[in-house]
Every structure is written in structure tokens, then in C-alpha cells.
Amino acid sequence: MDDKKKPISPIDKVLQERAKAEATKNNKFHLKVYSPFKVYFEGDVDSVSAVNDTGPFDVLARHHNFLTLLNPCDLVIRIKGYDKESIRISRGIMQVKFDDVVVFLDV
């Protein structure tokens, strides 16, 4: 059995790049916040704020790629024109990669 990831098709790759380019043009990025059994948030946002061992930080569109462990905090999600949304977290991992941010909770 082959455990390797299936390669992405050229059409899917172009569609993903177009979607990311459109989101970046609007200074937004894709955010997904989930745990093993629940998706707390998924969508395009203007910023997300959290806390790690070095203190509070914000992620905006076109942020450098990085990976960090999150400390207990309120994960704050901001979308222009809407009230900010807060998700209380006890621990998690945040991955920022090419205007795509994933927050894994309860790991």
C-alpha cells in the first residue's frame, strides 16, 4: 500500500493559486481552526491574534511561514466589517504557510 500523498492535479493547483491570489489582493488569508472532532472556524480573515511563549502576536496576509505552539489564550479572529470573534483555547499548534493558517487545537 502506498502511503504517499496523492499529487495535486494541475487544474486544482491553478484554482488554489487563483483563490490565494484573490484573497491576498484583498489583504485576507485563509484560516482554519479545528480540533480532532470539531471545526471551530474556517474562512478568509484579515488577521488572527494569539499568544505563544514569546508573548502575544498577530498574523496578517503575506506573513512569513512559521510554526508555533500556542499558550492558553483567546484566539482572536478579525474580518473587516464584522465583530471580532474570540475562541478560548487551552493549547494548540499554529502553522502559517503561504497565506494559509491552520490552528490545531487539543493536540
Phi, psi and omega in degrees: 000137183265119182268003181287152177292143177290132181296147180282140181288153179302324180293315179297322179297316179297316180297318178296317180295321178295317180297317179293321178297318179296315179296318180294322179301326180267012182057037176241164174215163182274134179232134173230127179239118181207162175242178181303335185237005183205139171263118182273326180200143171208125179165181179272134184227165175271324179199161173220139181238143180205186180228134171236191184297337179270354177123190180289149178210161178238149173241129176241173177303146179066024177292150175297150177293139174195168179226134181214151171274136181262140175272165175304129183189179169265118174281116186254124182250129180239132175229124183305132179090358180231161173293149177291151179245133179244138176236118179285125180238151177259330176191160179179178177232134177245131175242126176246122182209112175051059179057030176226114183246130178238131176242116177263121181256157175058043177246000000 
